[in-house]
């Protein structure tokens, strides 16, 4: 949902280079997420989201990396309810994170999470 929103406007290539969608620990490790993050914190955590945002920024060679990590279905992450969502923005300094919980339909959770992530970028750019 986030990539679709970012890539929708004409001229999006000027600010959006691409992204990564990883739905398993195996895919996260293959993408370069440090194993210690998965073992100690898990991907659906402030630390996990921050590590993913840093990885996105570094791999894409961009000024900002953005990450969403969430529990989309039952059994998706230890000790996290369905609807738990962690966002992070990395600009090379201290990562900015947010934790949300959307107890709603999957499609609505994805949409709300994507909008929250875009808002995180907006707040960062406004220096709020």
N, C-alpha and C positions, 0 to 999 in steps of 0.2 A: 504494500500500500504506500509506503514512504517513497520508494523509487518511482512509482507511477505518478505521485503528486509532484515530485521534483522534476521529472522528465516530461511533464505535460505541456508547460508553456513553450511557445516558440522561442528559440534561442537558448534553450536550457543547457546546451553544451558549453556555454560560456561560464557556467557556475557549477554544473553537475557532471562529474567525470564517470561515475559509476558506483557500484556497490557490491556487497557480498551478502548472500542469503545462506545461512548455515542452520540446518534443522537438527543437528545431532552433535554430540561431543566429538565424534570422529571427524566430522566436517570442520568443526571449529579448530581442532588440532591441525588438520591439513592446511587450514588457512593461515596458521601461524600463531594461534592463541597459545600462550605459555601453559604447559600442563599444570603448573602450580596453581594457576588461577582456577582451573576446573576442579582440582583436587581440594583446594582450601576454601574457596568462596563460591564456586559454581558460576555459570555464565549469567544467571538471573540474580544479579546482586549489583550494588553500586560499583564494586571493584571489577566484576566481570564486564559490565557495560563500559566502564572507563577503559579497560584493556582492549575491548573491541573497538572503541572509538579511536584509540591511539593506533591500533593496528590498521584501521581503515585510512587514517591520515597518512601514516607512513607508507603503506602499500600503494596508495593512489597518488602520493606526492602532492597533497593538497594542503591548504592552510588550515582547514577544519576537517575533523573526522567526526562522524555522528553514528551512534549505535542505539539500537533498541534490542532489549533482551526480555523475553516474556514467556509466561506459562500459558500456552494456548489450549492445552487439553489436560485432563486428569492424568496424574502420574508423570507429568512433564519435567518436574524439578522437585528435589527434596525440600520439604518444609515450606513450599510456596503454594498459595492457592491459585486456582485457575483465574486468570485475569491479572495476576501480578505482572508489572511491567517496570523495567528499569531503563532509563534513558541516560545517555552521556554524550557530551561534546568535548572534544580534545582539540586544542589549538597549539599544543606544544608546551603549554604552561600547566597550571593545575586544572584537572578536568572538572567540568561542571556536570553534576548528576541530578537526577530527579527520580523519585519512586512514585508510582501510581498503581491503582488497582481498579480495573473495570470489570464489574460483574455483569457482563452483557454478552450478547451473541458475538461469535468469533469475528464476523465481518465488521461489526461495529467497534470491537476492541482494536482491530487492526487500523481502522480509520481514525479513531480517537488517538491511538498511539502515534500514528504518523503526524497528525496535526499537533500533538504535544511536542514531538521532536522538531518540527518546523518552528514552533514557538520558541523552543530552546535556542535555536539558531538566531531567531529574531531578537530575543533578549540579549544574547551574546553580542550581536552586531550593534545594538543600541547601548551596550555596556551597562545594562540594568542589573 
